[in-house]
Amino acid sequence: MIAEVLTDTGARMAKAVEVAKEDFAGVRTGRANPQMFQKVIVSYYGTPTPLSQLAGLQNIEARTILVSPYDKGALRDIENAIRDIPNLGANPSNDGSVIRVTLPELTEERRKEFVKLVRTKGEDAKVAVRNIRRKAKEELDALKSEVGEDDVTRGEKELEVLTKSHTDAIDEALKRKEAELLEI
């Protein structure tokens, strides 16, 4: 019973860490990265569709992404969706068949804003992990009458170790992203 709770909790915490890493990847650094466009939703004939399903993304230069739509009719919709991305600051241009997105150089002030944004996302991820821990602790407390207090106490200690390892993983990913953002 306790092992099942801990296994399920570990899987949910690992998922929270992965979501945090995906969020970090979505924040732009000095280099262009196709992952920045993972969460872009395009209104494709009135249906919200992820950009990755409508176009191929290539990193052709350090600060330029080439977006090649599979359907040329969606070119204008894709261009508008990219233009509407907050915190990107890019002005996409199309030549009738592909879209080139050239990212402007980041100023030091802008880099610091992105560091704040990443720290906020990191803290949100740690809160998610702590919420998962709280729910697991409630499940363990409910098992006290069935398995005994000593086993539940051991399970809670394992839960704390599990929580610490996942929050440390978030902190490590946060440090890497901050270093990447501050790198000129």
N, C-alpha and C positions, 0 to 999 in steps of 0.2 A: 504494500500500500504506500509506504513512505517513498520507496524507490520509484514508484510510478509518478508520484507527485513531483519528485525532484527531476526525473527525466523529462516530464512534460514542461516543467518550469525552465529547465536548461535549454530546451528547444525554443521556447518562446523568447527567452532572453537572447539567444543567438540570433533569432530573427530581428529583434530590436536593434542589435549591433549592426546587422546587415543593412537595415533601413537607414541607420545613422550614417553608415559609410556611403550609401547611395545618395543621401542628402548632401554629404560633404562633396561628393563628386559633381553634384549639380551646381556647386558654387564655382564661379569662374576664377581662374588664376591668370597669370600672364600669358599662358599658352591656350590655344584653342583645343578643345577636347570634345569629341562627339557625345560623350556621356552628359554634357551640359544640356543636351537636347532630349534626354530620355523622358522627361515628364511633360514635354510640349504636346498639347492637344490641339489638333486642327479640326475646324468645322468642315468636314468633307461631305458635300451634298447634304448639309444639315445634320450630319451625324458626327458627334465628337469622336475622333480617331487619333490614336497616338502617332506622332510624326514618324517613328521607326517603322510603322506599317505602310506609310505612304511614300517614303523616300529612302534612298541610301545616303549615308553620311560619310564623308571622307575628310581627313585632316591633310590638306595639301601643303600648307605652310604652318609656321609656328603660330600664327594668329588668324589663319583663314580656314574655314570649313566650307566644303563643297557639298551642297544638298542637291541630289539628283532624284527628282520625283519619278515614280513609276508611271503616273498618269499626268501628262502635261496639262490637263485641264485643272488640276489642283494647284498649279504653280502659284497663282495669286493668293489662294487661301493659305498655303504654306508660308509664303512670304509675309503675309499679315500676322500669322500666328508667331513667327519668329520675331517680328518687329515688336509684338506686344509682350515679349518676355521681360519681366521686371529684372532689374540689376544687370542687364546684359550690355546695354549701351551701344549695340551694334545696329547698323543700318544695312539690311540685306539688299542686294541688287540682283536682278535676274536678267539673263540674256535671251529669254524665250524658251530655253530648254533646261537650264540649271540655275541654282541660286548660290551666290557667293556671299558668305557671311564673314566679314573682316572685323575682328574685335579691336577696339581701340586700346592703346597702351594704358595700363593702369597707373594712376597717380598714387603717391604714398598715402594720401588721405583716403582714396577709394579702397586701397589694400586694407587699411585699418578698419574701414566699415565692413569689409568682407570678413575680417578676422572676428569682429563682434558678432556678425551673423552666424558664422560657423560655431562660435562658442555658445550662442543661444541654441542652435540645433543640437550641439553636444549635450547641453544641460537638459534639453527636452528628452533626448534619448536616455539619459541617466534617470530621469523621472519615470520614464516608461519602464525601465528595468526595476526601479524601486516599487512601482505599482504591481509589477508581476510578482516581486518578492512578497509584498504585503498579501496578495491574494493566495500565494502558496502557503504563507504562514497561517492564514485563516484555515486553509484546508488541513494543514498539519494539526492545528489546535482541535479541529473537529474529530481527528483520529485518536485523540488522547484516551478516550474511553475504550477504544478497540485494541490498541497496540501497547499502551502504557506510556507513562510520562517520560521515562528514560529514553525510549526509542524516539519519541517526538523531540526531545531535547537534542539528541544526536542529529536528527534530521534537520533541526533548525540551525545547528552549527554548520552542517554541510550546505544548507541554503545560503548562509552568510558567505561561505567560501565561494560558492557559485556566483553570488551577486557581485562580490569583489572582483572576481576574474572578468566578468562581463563589463563592469564599470571601468576597470583598468584597460580593457580592449578599446572602449570608447575614448578614453583619455589618450591612448596611444595614437589612434586614428586622428584625433583632434590635433595632437602635436604635429603629426606629419603634415596635415592640411595647413596648419598655421605656418609651418616652415616653408611650405610650397607657396603660400600666399605672399609671404614677406620676402621671398627670393626675387631678386631683380635680374 
